[in-house]
Amino acid sequence: MAAFIDKVKIKIVSGRGGNGAVAWRREKFVDKGGPAGGDGGRGGNIYFVADENMSTLLDFTYKSVYRAEDGENGRNKNCHGKDGKDVFLKMPVGVVVRDLKTNKIIADLNEHEKTILVAKGGRGGRGNARFATAQKRAPQFCEPGEAPVERELELELRLIADIGLLGMPNAGKSSFISKVSSARPKIADYPFTTLVPNLGVVKKPTGDGFVIADIPGIIEGAHQGVGLGFEFLKHVQRCRFLIHVVDISNENAVENYHTINNELKKYSEDLSSLYQVILLNKTDILDSDYVNNMIEKFREFNSDVFAISCATGDGVSEILNHLYKKIDEIPHPENPLVIEYDEGFDDNDDSSFTVVKLNKNTFLTDGGKIRRLASVTDTRNLQQMRRLANILDSMGVYQELKKMGLKENDTILVAHIETTYLGDYQ
């Protein structure tokens, strides 16, 4: 059985857009062939896909960084670069995606095959053929591709179950789920046998079924993180209703029942308001008068009380018939998560830059967009160098350099390109 992992952190990087190309038609019989540089390809996107065949986030602990393919650069003869391949990451139904930078929930994968775009690939740069006009028939420049999107995300699995089993450690929850489903959880006579949630599918007479989640036992102080149950209470927030399993062989059975409900209320008002069925377990080791007395006592708190023995199976069919009826009557609670606008999935803007004064007459400017512009600029081509200067001016680079004391004939390092500042008339 695979380890149960319900929270991981991963990093995703979409594909970088390919650079445009500067190229020319050179066919023998084509006079003044003109520009023929193709566009760069789009970078690959990254999608999350909910898959009901997965039950844990274990795979994401072995690999935590996922990258989409970059777009290809444009080529001559107006050949466009190939788009980067998209990446589709499958994860269990019920995963909640949180952006660690903004701490906002950006997606809830609560349905099978639900697909969410979480990182958009960079747009491919345009080749010089795109810039040809009647006045400028031979453009000597192209565009760089857009930057990729990098995001750090937290994935939290919240199980999608119809019924949640609650109770003190060793109350009999695992025994019950093994009786009514094909699940085979570890069962032993000591506290906290259940260390992770167990899911069991119960088949109805009509042929369909429903899912029961066995949650590790909750003890007093669970809402503050005491014990194991607190860590998994989030897994019962999506249940239709709860089955509260009580070990009535324990002399503190009534007190334990109230302890669990108090912890639920402190953890979540919505959770404590869910409909409950009370299941009084271990009747096989008690006399009938005591059992009947406990049934009457618990009916003071809830009208739906059933007495069973998970060891012998006595009373199991009666509770199952009740569950079949309630599953059809009670829908999943309408408490959808607040999904905030996902600002990061298409944020390819890396136009921020830094300026540094290296010495009296030398300055350095650097940044994502600046490096990409420099990578597609031919320093031997006056037209391309002039366009680079115009873009830097529109970005506000020269304005920042002047604040640091830039003067005419000073040297500016634009990433790896060395230029001389000729003043405002350049």
Secondary structure, DSSP 8 states (H G I E B T S, - for coil): ------EEEEEEE----------B---TT-TT--B----------EEEEEETT----THHHH--EEE--------STT--------EEEEEETTEEEEETTTTEEEEEE-STT-EEEEE--------GGGG--SS-SS-----------EEEEEEEE----SEEEE-STTSSHHHHHHHHSS------SSTT---S-EEEEEE-TTS-EEEEEE-----TTGGGT-TTHHHHGGGGTT-SEEEEEEETTSTTHHHHHHHHHHHHHHH-HHHHTS-EEEEEE-GGGS-HHHHHHHHHHHTTT-S-EEE--TTT-TTHHHHHHHHHHHHHH--------------STT-------EEEEEETTEEEEE-HHHHHHHHT--TT-HHHHHHHHHHHHHHTHHHHHHHTT--TT-EEEETTEEEE---TT-
